[in-house]
C-alpha cells in the first residue's frame, strides 16, 4: 500500500529532474537509480499482493 505512494512520489521526481539543472551525466544517474527503486518497489508490492491473496484463500 505504501509502495503506491512511493511510486507516485518517485514518478513526480522523474518528471521534475530534467528541469532542476543537473548536468546530463548526473541526470542520467539520478534517473537510473530512481528507475531501480521504482522497479524494486513495484515487484515488492506485487509480491505482497500475491502473498495476501494466498492467505485469504487458505
ROSE-4610 file (N, C-alpha, C; in Angstrom, 1 decimal, always signed):
// ROSE-4610
residu = [X/X/X/X/X/X/X/X/X/X/X/X/X/X/X/X/X/X/X/X/X/X/X/X/X/X/X/X/X/X/X/X/X/X/X/X/X/X/X/X/X/X/X/X/X/X/X/X/X/X/X/X/X/X/X/X/X/X/X/X/X/X/X/X/X/X/X/X/X/X/X/X/X/X/X/X/X/X/X/X/X/X/X/X/X/X/X/X/X/X/X/X/X/X/X/X/X/X/X/X/X/X/X/X/X/X/X/X/X/X/X/X/X/X/X/X/X/X/X/X/X/X/X/X/X/X/X/X/X/X/X/X/X/X/X/X/X/X/X/X/X/X/X/X/X/X/X/X/X/X/X/X/X/X/X/X/X/X/X/X/X/X/X/X/X/X/X/X/X/X/X/X/X/X]
num = [1/1/1/2/2/2/3/3/3/4/4/4/5/5/5/6/6/6/7/7/7/8/8/8/9/9/9/10/10/10/11/11/11/12/12/12/13/13/13/14/14/14/15/15/15/16/16/16/17/17/17/18/18/18/19/19/19/20/20/20/21/21/21/22/22/22/23/23/23/24/24/24/25/25/25/26/26/26/27/27/27/28/28/28/29/29/29/30/30/30/31/31/31/32/32/32/33/33/33/34/34/34/35/35/35/36/36/36/37/37/37/38/38/38/39/39/39/40/40/40/41/41/41/42/42/42/43/43/43/44/44/44/45/45/45/46/46/46/47/47/47/48/48/48/49/49/49/50/50/50/51/51/51/52/52/52/53/53/53/54/54/54/55/55/55/56/56/56/57/57/57/58/58/58]
x = [+0.8/+0.0/+0.9/+1.9/+2.7/+3.6/+3.7/+4.6/+3.9/+2.6/+1.9/+2.2/+2.2/+2.5/+4.0/+4.9/+6.3/+6.5/+5.8/+5.8/+5.3/+4.3/+3.7/+4.7/+5.3/+6.3/+7.5/+8.0/+9.1/+8.8/+7.5/+7.1/+7.2/+6.7/+6.8/+8.3/+9.2/+10.6/+11.2/+10.8/+11.3/+10.8/+9.6/+9.1/+9.9/+10.3/+11.0/+12.5/+13.1/+14.6/+15.2/+14.6/+15.2/+15.2/+14.3/+14.2/+15.0/+15.7/+16.5/+17.9/+18.3/+19.6/+20.8/+20.6/+21.7/+22.4/+23.7/+24.4/+23.8/+24.1/+23.5/+23.9/+25.1/+25.6/+24.9/+24.8/+24.1/+22.6/+22.0/+20.6/+20.4/+21.3/+21.2/+21.3/+22.3/+22.4/+21.2/+20.7/+19.5/+18.4/+18.2/+17.0/+17.3/+18.5/+18.8/+18.5/+19.0/+18.7/+17.2/+16.6/+15.1/+14.4/+14.8/+14.1/+14.3/+15.5/+15.8/+14.9/+14.8/+13.9/+12.5/+12.0/+10.6/+10.4/+11.3/+11.2/+11.1/+12.0/+12.1/+10.8/+10.3/+9.0/+7.9/+7.9/+6.8/+6.8/+7.9/+8.0/+7.7/+8.2/+7.9/+6.4/+5.8/+4.3/+3.5/+4.0/+3.3/+3.5/+4.6/+4.8/+4.0/+3.8/+3.0/+1.5/+1.1/-0.3/-0.5/+0.4/+0.2/+0.2/+1.0/+1.1/-0.2/-0.8/-2.1/-3.2/-3.2/-4.2/-4.2/-2.9/-2.8/-3.3/-3.1/-3.5/-5.0/-5.6/-7.1/-7.8/-7.2/-7.8/-7.6/-6.7/-6.3/-7.4]
y = [-1.2/+0.0/+1.3/+1.3/+2.5/+2.5/+1.4/+1.3/+2.2/+2.2/+3.0/+4.5/+4.9/+6.3/+6.6/+5.7/+5.9/+6.0/+5.1/+5.1/+6.5/+7.0/+8.3/+9.4/+9.4/+10.5/+10.3/+9.1/+8.9/+9.3/+9.0/+9.4/+11.0/+11.7/+13.2/+13.6/+12.9/+13.2/+13.0/+12.0/+11.7/+12.8/+13.3/+14.4/+15.7/+16.0/+17.2/+17.2/+16.1/+16.0/+16.8/+16.7/+17.4/+18.9/+19.4/+20.9/+21.4/+20.6/+21.0/+21.5/+21.4/+22.0/+21.1/+19.8/+18.9/+18.8/+18.3/+18.0/+16.7/+16.5/+15.3/+14.0/+13.9/+12.7/+12.5/+13.6/+13.5/+13.1/+13.7/+13.4/+12.0/+11.4/+10.0/+9.1/+9.4/+8.5/+8.6/+9.9/+10.1/+9.3/+9.3/+8.6/+7.1/+6.6/+5.2/+4.7/+5.4/+5.0/+5.0/+6.1/+6.2/+5.1/+4.7/+3.6/+2.3/+2.0/+0.8/+0.8/+1.9/+2.0/+1.7/+2.3/+2.1/+0.6/+0.0/-1.4/-2.3/-2.0/-2.9/-2.7/-1.5/-1.3/-1.9/-1.8/-2.5/-4.0/-4.6/-6.1/-6.5/-5.7/-6.0/-5.9/-4.8/-4.6/-5.7/-6.2/-7.3/-8.6/-8.8/-10.0/-10.0/-8.9/-8.8/-9.0/-8.6/-8.8/-10.3/-11.0/-12.4/-13.1/-12.8/-13.4/-13.2/-12.0/-11.7/-12.5/-12.6/-13.4/-14.9/-15.4/-16.8/-17.1/-16.1/-16.3/-16.2/-15.4/-15.2/-16.5/-17.2/-18.4/-19.6/-19.5/-20.7/-21.0]
z = [+0.0/+0.0/+0.0/+0.9/+0.9/-0.4/-1.0/-2.2/-3.4/-3.4/-4.4/-4.2/-2.9/-2.7/-3.0/-2.7/-3.0/-4.5/-5.3/-6.7/-7.3/-6.7/-7.2/-6.9/-5.8/-5.5/-6.4/-6.6/-7.5/-8.9/-9.3/-10.6/-10.8/-9.8/-9.8/-9.9/-9.1/-9.1/-10.5/-11.2/-12.6/-13.5/-13.3/-14.2/-13.9/-12.6/-12.3/-12.6/-12.5/-12.7/-13.9/-15.1/-16.2/-16.0/-15.2/-15.0/-13.9/-13.2/-12.0/-12.3/-13.6/-14.0/-13.7/-13.5/-13.3/-14.6/-14.6/-15.8/-16.4/-17.7/-18.3/-17.6/-17.2/-16.5/-15.2/-14.4/-13.1/-13.3/-14.3/-14.6/-14.9/-15.8/-16.2/-14.9/-14.0/-12.9/-11.9/-11.7/-10.9/-11.4/-12.7/-13.3/-13.3/-13.5/-13.4/-12.0/-11.0/-9.6/-9.2/-9.7/-9.4/-10.1/-11.3/-12.0/-11.3/-10.8/-10.0/-8.8/-8.0/-6.8/-7.2/-8.3/-8.7/-9.0/-9.8/-10.1/-8.9/-7.9/-6.7/-5.9/-5.8/-5.1/-5.8/-7.1/-7.9/-7.7/-7.8/-7.6/-6.2/-5.3/-3.8/-3.6/-4.0/-3.8/-4.5/-5.7/-6.4/-5.6/-5.1/-4.2/-3.0/-2.4/-1.2/-1.6/-2.7/-3.2/-3.4/-4.0/-4.2/-2.8/-1.9/-0.6/+0.2/+0.1/+0.8/+0.1/-1.2/-1.8/-1.5/-1.4/-1.0/+0.4/+1.4/+2.7/+2.8/+2.0/+2.0/+1.5/+0.6/+0.0/+0.8/+1.8/+2.6/+3.6]
